[in-house]
Amino acid sequence: MSTISKIIIPLFVLFVVFYGMKKKVLIYDTFLDGAKEGLVTAFHIFPSIIAMVFAINVFLNSGILETFFQILSPVLSFFQIPLSILPMAFVRPISGTASLAIMNDIFIKLGPDSFAGRLASVIQGCTDTTIYVLALYFGSIKINKTRHALSTGLFADFVGIVASFLIVSFLFG
């Protein structure tokens, strides 16, 4: 199996080259055109990504999350929601990689088969990186009015988190 995985991409590239030659396409020129388009796209997306990273860092380094978690801890304990899941639930709409790191930390500390581990897994699967998606995709096509898309996306993430808790509680509670 490892031999197949090592040769599949070179075989695909060879297939594309030979297919392009058969169709009489200028392969190298077409490749350069695609590379130029990719650089232009990256140039247009770059300001949106920088703004998003800056806003995320300001938000995370402000300490507001820790204060918010302390305020919510009595409510969470009443519903038997583990406090360790909150950072992931709040970071998930912002950054998929950060939420994966938090989920990995939950797995290391509590185990993947714990209630928190299962809840983290389900949240990871049924929510999206809404703010990242809006910044990247809307920024790349110059859409500036994202208010309704943002509120709808964050509401869908909230529903996903609540549904995750209900499903994991019902199945594994």
Rosetta constraint file for C-alpha pairs under 8 A:
AtomPair CA 1 CA 5 HARMONIC 6.42 0.50
AtomPair CA 2 CA 6 HARMONIC 6.25 0.50
AtomPair CA 3 CA 7 HARMONIC 6.44 0.50
AtomPair CA 4 CA 8 HARMONIC 5.88 0.50
AtomPair CA 5 CA 9 HARMONIC 7.75 0.50
AtomPair CA 7 CA 11 HARMONIC 6.08 0.50
AtomPair CA 8 CA 12 HARMONIC 6.13 0.50
AtomPair CA 9 CA 13 HARMONIC 6.20 0.50
AtomPair CA 10 CA 14 HARMONIC 6.17 0.50
AtomPair CA 11 CA 15 HARMONIC 6.10 0.50
AtomPair CA 12 CA 16 HARMONIC 6.24 0.50
AtomPair CA 13 CA 17 HARMONIC 6.21 0.50
AtomPair CA 14 CA 18 HARMONIC 6.09 0.50
AtomPair CA 15 CA 19 HARMONIC 5.91 0.50
AtomPair CA 16 CA 20 HARMONIC 5.94 0.50
AtomPair CA 17 CA 21 HARMONIC 6.17 0.50
AtomPair CA 17 CA 27 HARMONIC 6.83 0.50
AtomPair CA 18 CA 22 HARMONIC 6.13 0.50
AtomPair CA 19 CA 23 HARMONIC 6.25 0.50
AtomPair CA 20 CA 24 HARMONIC 6.02 0.50
AtomPair CA 20 CA 25 HARMONIC 5.10 0.50
AtomPair CA 20 CA 26 HARMONIC 7.44 0.50
AtomPair CA 20 CA 27 HARMONIC 6.26 0.50
AtomPair CA 21 CA 25 HARMONIC 5.90 0.50
AtomPair CA 21 CA 26 HARMONIC 7.61 0.50
AtomPair CA 21 CA 27 HARMONIC 7.34 0.50
AtomPair CA 25 CA 30 HARMONIC 7.75 0.50
AtomPair CA 26 CA 30 HARMONIC 6.04 0.50
AtomPair CA 27 CA 31 HARMONIC 6.08 0.50
AtomPair CA 28 CA 32 HARMONIC 6.21 0.50
AtomPair CA 29 CA 33 HARMONIC 6.21 0.50
AtomPair CA 30 CA 34 HARMONIC 6.25 0.50
AtomPair CA 31 CA 35 HARMONIC 6.19 0.50
AtomPair CA 32 CA 36 HARMONIC 6.14 0.50
AtomPair CA 33 CA 37 HARMONIC 6.25 0.50
AtomPair CA 34 CA 38 HARMONIC 6.16 0.50
AtomPair CA 35 CA 39 HARMONIC 6.33 0.50
AtomPair CA 36 CA 40 HARMONIC 6.28 0.50
AtomPair CA 37 CA 41 HARMONIC 6.11 0.50
AtomPair CA 38 CA 42 HARMONIC 6.12 0.50
AtomPair CA 39 CA 43 HARMONIC 6.06 0.50
AtomPair CA 40 CA 44 HARMONIC 6.29 0.50
AtomPair CA 41 CA 45 HARMONIC 6.19 0.50
AtomPair CA 41 CA 140 HARMONIC 6.94 0.50
AtomPair CA 42 CA 46 HARMONIC 5.92 0.50
AtomPair CA 43 CA 47 HARMONIC 7.85 0.50
AtomPair CA 44 CA 139 HARMONIC 7.51 0.50
AtomPair CA 44 CA 140 HARMONIC 5.70 0.50
AtomPair CA 45 CA 49 HARMONIC 6.39 0.50
AtomPair CA 45 CA 136 HARMONIC 6.23 0.50
AtomPair CA 45 CA 139 HARMONIC 5.94 0.50
AtomPair CA 45 CA 140 HARMONIC 4.88 0.50
AtomPair CA 46 CA 50 HARMONIC 6.19 0.50
AtomPair CA 47 CA 51 HARMONIC 6.14 0.50
AtomPair CA 48 CA 52 HARMONIC 6.13 0.50
AtomPair CA 48 CA 135 HARMONIC 5.52 0.50
AtomPair CA 48 CA 136 HARMONIC 6.35 0.50
AtomPair CA 48 CA 139 HARMONIC 5.56 0.50
AtomPair CA 48 CA 140 HARMONIC 7.82 0.50
AtomPair CA 49 CA 53 HARMONIC 6.12 0.50
AtomPair CA 49 CA 135 HARMONIC 6.55 0.50
AtomPair CA 49 CA 136 HARMONIC 6.50 0.50
AtomPair CA 50 CA 54 HARMONIC 6.10 0.50
AtomPair CA 51 CA 55 HARMONIC 6.13 0.50
AtomPair CA 52 CA 56 HARMONIC 6.10 0.50
AtomPair CA 52 CA 131 HARMONIC 7.96 0.50
AtomPair CA 52 CA 132 HARMONIC 7.24 0.50
AtomPair CA 52 CA 135 HARMONIC 6.62 0.50
AtomPair CA 53 CA 57 HARMONIC 6.15 0.50
AtomPair CA 54 CA 58 HARMONIC 6.23 0.50
AtomPair CA 55 CA 59 HARMONIC 6.13 0.50
AtomPair CA 56 CA 60 HARMONIC 6.03 0.50
AtomPair CA 56 CA 94 HARMONIC 7.34 0.50
AtomPair CA 57 CA 61 HARMONIC 5.82 0.50
AtomPair CA 58 CA 62 HARMONIC 5.92 0.50
AtomPair CA 59 CA 63 HARMONIC 7.63 0.50
AtomPair CA 59 CA 64 HARMONIC 7.27 0.50
AtomPair CA 60 CA 64 HARMONIC 7.39 0.50
AtomPair CA 60 CA 65 HARMONIC 6.99 0.50
AtomPair CA 63 CA 67 HARMONIC 6.72 0.50
AtomPair CA 64 CA 68 HARMONIC 6.10 0.50
AtomPair CA 65 CA 69 HARMONIC 6.05 0.50
AtomPair CA 65 CA 87 HARMONIC 7.86 0.50
AtomPair CA 66 CA 70 HARMONIC 6.33 0.50
AtomPair CA 67 CA 71 HARMONIC 6.41 0.50
AtomPair CA 68 CA 72 HARMONIC 6.26 0.50
AtomPair CA 69 CA 73 HARMONIC 5.98 0.50
AtomPair CA 69 CA 83 HARMONIC 7.80 0.50
AtomPair CA 69 CA 86 HARMONIC 7.22 0.50
AtomPair CA 72 CA 76 HARMONIC 6.16 0.50
AtomPair CA 73 CA 77 HARMONIC 6.05 0.50
AtomPair CA 73 CA 83 HARMONIC 6.76 0.50
AtomPair CA 74 CA 78 HARMONIC 6.27 0.50
AtomPair CA 75 CA 79 HARMONIC 6.55 0.50
AtomPair CA 76 CA 80 HARMONIC 5.90 0.50
AtomPair CA 76 CA 81 HARMONIC 5.01 0.50
AtomPair CA 76 CA 82 HARMONIC 7.00 0.50
AtomPair CA 76 CA 83 HARMONIC 6.95 0.50
AtomPair CA 77 CA 81 HARMONIC 5.95 0.50
AtomPair CA 77 CA 82 HARMONIC 7.21 0.50
AtomPair CA 77 CA 83 HARMONIC 7.84 0.50
AtomPair CA 81 CA 85 HARMONIC 7.74 0.50
AtomPair CA 81 CA 165 HARMONIC 7.82 0.50
AtomPair CA 82 CA 86 HARMONIC 7.73 0.50
AtomPair CA 82 CA 116 HARMONIC 6.27 0.50
AtomPair CA 84 CA 88 HARMONIC 7.93 0.50
AtomPair CA 84 CA 106 HARMONIC 7.14 0.50
AtomPair CA 84 CA 116 HARMONIC 7.27 0.50
AtomPair CA 85 CA 89 HARMONIC 6.27 0.50
AtomPair CA 85 CA 106 HARMONIC 7.88 0.50
AtomPair CA 85 CA 116 HARMONIC 6.44 0.50
AtomPair CA 85 CA 119 HARMONIC 7.67 0.50
AtomPair CA 85 CA 120 HARMONIC 6.50 0.50
AtomPair CA 86 CA 90 HARMONIC 6.19 0.50
AtomPair CA 87 CA 91 HARMONIC 6.02 0.50
AtomPair CA 87 CA 102 HARMONIC 7.32 0.50
AtomPair CA 88 CA 92 HARMONIC 5.73 0.50
AtomPair CA 88 CA 98 HARMONIC 7.95 0.50
AtomPair CA 88 CA 99 HARMONIC 5.11 0.50
AtomPair CA 88 CA 102 HARMONIC 5.81 0.50
AtomPair CA 88 CA 103 HARMONIC 6.80 0.50
AtomPair CA 88 CA 120 HARMONIC 7.40 0.50
AtomPair CA 89 CA 93 HARMONIC 7.76 0.50
AtomPair CA 89 CA 99 HARMONIC 7.78 0.50
AtomPair CA 89 CA 123 HARMONIC 7.28 0.50
AtomPair CA 89 CA 161 HARMONIC 7.07 0.50
AtomPair CA 90 CA 94 HARMONIC 7.78 0.50
AtomPair CA 91 CA 95 HARMONIC 6.02 0.50
AtomPair CA 91 CA 96 HARMONIC 7.85 0.50
AtomPair CA 91 CA 98 HARMONIC 6.82 0.50
AtomPair CA 91 CA 99 HARMONIC 5.82 0.50
AtomPair CA 92 CA 96 HARMONIC 5.70 0.50
AtomPair CA 92 CA 98 HARMONIC 7.36 0.50
AtomPair CA 92 CA 99 HARMONIC 5.12 0.50
AtomPair CA 92 CA 124 HARMONIC 7.42 0.50
AtomPair CA 92 CA 127 HARMONIC 7.29 0.50
AtomPair CA 92 CA 128 HARMONIC 6.80 0.50
AtomPair CA 92 CA 129 HARMONIC 5.82 0.50
AtomPair CA 93 CA 127 HARMONIC 7.35 0.50
AtomPair CA 93 CA 128 HARMONIC 5.77 0.50
AtomPair CA 93 CA 129 HARMONIC 4.01 0.50
AtomPair CA 93 CA 130 HARMONIC 4.82 0.50
AtomPair CA 93 CA 131 HARMONIC 5.81 0.50
AtomPair CA 93 CA 132 HARMONIC 7.32 0.50
AtomPair CA 93 CA 154 HARMONIC 7.21 0.50
AtomPair CA 93 CA 157 HARMONIC 7.06 0.50
AtomPair CA 94 CA 129 HARMONIC 5.36 0.50
AtomPair CA 94 CA 130 HARMONIC 6.47 0.50
AtomPair CA 94 CA 131 HARMONIC 5.16 0.50
AtomPair CA 94 CA 132 HARMONIC 5.70 0.50
AtomPair CA 95 CA 99 HARMONIC 6.27 0.50
AtomPair CA 95 CA 129 HARMONIC 5.77 0.50
AtomPair CA 95 CA 131 HARMONIC 7.94 0.50
AtomPair CA 95 CA 132 HARMONIC 6.55 0.50
AtomPair CA 96 CA 100 HARMONIC 6.13 0.50
AtomPair CA 96 CA 128 HARMONIC 7.71 0.50
AtomPair CA 96 CA 129 HARMONIC 5.87 0.50
AtomPair CA 97 CA 101 HARMONIC 6.27 0.50
AtomPair CA 98 CA 102 HARMONIC 6.29 0.50
AtomPair CA 99 CA 103 HARMONIC 6.06 0.50
AtomPair CA 99 CA 124 HARMONIC 7.62 0.50
AtomPair CA 100 CA 104 HARMONIC 6.06 0.50
AtomPair CA 100 CA 124 HARMONIC 7.69 0.50
AtomPair CA 101 CA 105 HARMONIC 6.23 0.50
AtomPair CA 102 CA 106 HARMONIC 6.28 0.50
AtomPair CA 103 CA 107 HARMONIC 6.23 0.50
AtomPair CA 103 CA 117 HARMONIC 7.27 0.50
AtomPair CA 103 CA 120 HARMONIC 5.93 0.50
AtomPair CA 103 CA 121 HARMONIC 7.34 0.50
AtomPair CA 104 CA 108 HARMONIC 6.20 0.50
AtomPair CA 105 CA 109 HARMONIC 6.12 0.50
AtomPair CA 106 CA 110 HARMONIC 5.59 0.50
AtomPair CA 106 CA 111 HARMONIC 6.73 0.50
AtomPair CA 106 CA 112 HARMONIC 7.56 0.50
AtomPair CA 106 CA 116 HARMONIC 7.09 0.50
AtomPair CA 106 CA 117 HARMONIC 6.09 0.50
AtomPair CA 106 CA 120 HARMONIC 7.83 0.50
AtomPair CA 107 CA 111 HARMONIC 4.22 0.50
AtomPair CA 107 CA 112 HARMONIC 4.70 0.50
AtomPair CA 107 CA 117 HARMONIC 5.70 0.50
AtomPair CA 108 CA 112 HARMONIC 7.78 0.50
AtomPair CA 110 CA 114 HARMONIC 6.10 0.50
AtomPair CA 110 CA 116 HARMONIC 7.22 0.50
AtomPair CA 110 CA 117 HARMONIC 6.84 0.50
AtomPair CA 111 CA 117 HARMONIC 6.05 0.50
AtomPair CA 112 CA 116 HARMONIC 7.81 0.50
AtomPair CA 112 CA 117 HARMONIC 4.39 0.50
AtomPair CA 112 CA 118 HARMONIC 6.21 0.50
AtomPair CA 113 CA 117 HARMONIC 5.80 0.50
AtomPair CA 113 CA 118 HARMONIC 5.99 0.50
AtomPair CA 114 CA 118 HARMONIC 6.15 0.50
AtomPair CA 115 CA 119 HARMONIC 6.02 0.50
AtomPair CA 115 CA 168 HARMONIC 7.55 0.50
AtomPair CA 115 CA 172 HARMONIC 7.10 0.50
AtomPair CA 115 CA 173 HARMONIC 7.28 0.50
AtomPair CA 116 CA 120 HARMONIC 5.94 0.50
AtomPair CA 117 CA 121 HARMONIC 6.21 0.50
AtomPair CA 118 CA 122 HARMONIC 6.27 0.50
AtomPair CA 118 CA 168 HARMONIC 6.94 0.50
AtomPair CA 119 CA 123 HARMONIC 6.08 0.50
AtomPair CA 119 CA 164 HARMONIC 6.44 0.50
AtomPair CA 119 CA 165 HARMONIC 6.38 0.50
AtomPair CA 119 CA 168 HARMONIC 6.03 0.50
AtomPair CA 120 CA 124 HARMONIC 6.05 0.50
AtomPair CA 121 CA 125 HARMONIC 6.34 0.50
AtomPair CA 122 CA 126 HARMONIC 6.20 0.50
AtomPair CA 122 CA 164 HARMONIC 5.72 0.50
AtomPair CA 122 CA 168 HARMONIC 7.71 0.50
AtomPair CA 123 CA 127 HARMONIC 5.92 0.50
AtomPair CA 123 CA 160 HARMONIC 6.82 0.50
AtomPair CA 123 CA 161 HARMONIC 5.69 0.50
AtomPair CA 123 CA 164 HARMONIC 5.72 0.50
AtomPair CA 124 CA 128 HARMONIC 7.71 0.50
AtomPair CA 126 CA 157 HARMONIC 7.77 0.50
AtomPair CA 126 CA 160 HARMONIC 5.55 0.50
AtomPair CA 126 CA 161 HARMONIC 7.56 0.50
AtomPair CA 126 CA 164 HARMONIC 7.47 0.50
AtomPair CA 127 CA 156 HARMONIC 7.50 0.50
AtomPair CA 127 CA 157 HARMONIC 5.04 0.50
AtomPair CA 127 CA 160 HARMONIC 5.60 0.50
AtomPair CA 127 CA 161 HARMONIC 7.08 0.50
AtomPair CA 128 CA 157 HARMONIC 6.60 0.50
AtomPair CA 129 CA 133 HARMONIC 6.08 0.50
AtomPair CA 130 CA 134 HARMONIC 6.14 0.50
AtomPair CA 130 CA 150 HARMONIC 7.21 0.50
AtomPair CA 130 CA 153 HARMONIC 5.78 0.50
AtomPair CA 130 CA 154 HARMONIC 6.67 0.50
AtomPair CA 130 CA 157 HARMONIC 7.86 0.50
AtomPair CA 131 CA 135 HARMONIC 6.08 0.50
AtomPair CA 131 CA 150 HARMONIC 7.14 0.50
AtomPair CA 132 CA 136 HARMONIC 5.99 0.50
AtomPair CA 133 CA 137 HARMONIC 5.74 0.50
AtomPair CA 133 CA 138 HARMONIC 7.62 0.50
AtomPair CA 134 CA 138 HARMONIC 5.24 0.50
AtomPair CA 134 CA 139 HARMONIC 7.17 0.50
AtomPair CA 134 CA 146 HARMONIC 7.43 0.50
AtomPair CA 134 CA 149 HARMONIC 7.82 0.50
AtomPair CA 134 CA 150 HARMONIC 7.32 0.50
AtomPair CA 135 CA 139 HARMONIC 5.30 0.50
AtomPair CA 136 CA 140 HARMONIC 6.02 0.50
AtomPair CA 137 CA 141 HARMONIC 6.64 0.50
AtomPair CA 138 CA 142 HARMONIC 5.98 0.50
AtomPair CA 138 CA 143 HARMONIC 5.00 0.50
AtomPair CA 138 CA 144 HARMONIC 7.24 0.50
AtomPair CA 138 CA 146 HARMONIC 7.82 0.50
AtomPair CA 139 CA 143 HARMONIC 6.05 0.50
AtomPair CA 139 CA 144 HARMONIC 7.37 0.50
AtomPair CA 146 CA 150 HARMONIC 5.83 0.50
AtomPair CA 147 CA 151 HARMONIC 6.24 0.50
AtomPair CA 148 CA 152 HARMONIC 5.97 0.50
AtomPair CA 149 CA 153 HARMONIC 5.92 0.50
AtomPair CA 150 CA 154 HARMONIC 6.04 0.50
AtomPair CA 151 CA 155 HARMONIC 5.99 0.50
AtomPair CA 152 CA 156 HARMONIC 6.16 0.50
AtomPair CA 153 CA 157 HARMONIC 6.25 0.50
AtomPair CA 154 CA 158 HARMONIC 6.16 0.50
AtomPair CA 155 CA 159 HARMONIC 6.18 0.50
AtomPair CA 156 CA 160 HARMONIC 6.08 0.50
AtomPair CA 157 CA 161 HARMONIC 6.20 0.50
AtomPair CA 158 CA 162 HARMONIC 6.24 0.50
AtomPair CA 159 CA 163 HARMONIC 5.94 0.50
AtomPair CA 160 CA 164 HARMONIC 5.93 0.50
AtomPair CA 161 CA 165 HARMONIC 6.34 0.50
AtomPair CA 162 CA 166 HARMONIC 6.28 0.50
AtomPair CA 163 CA 167 HARMONIC 5.97 0.50
AtomPair CA 164 CA 168 HARMONIC 5.98 0.50
AtomPair CA 165 CA 169 HARMONIC 5.84 0.50
AtomPair CA 166 CA 170 HARMONIC 6.02 0.50
AtomPair CA 167 CA 171 HARMONIC 6.03 0.50
AtomPair CA 168 CA 172 HARMONIC 5.45 0.50
AtomPair CA 168 CA 173 HARMONIC 6.48 0.50
AtomPair CA 169 CA 173 HARMONIC 4.03 0.50
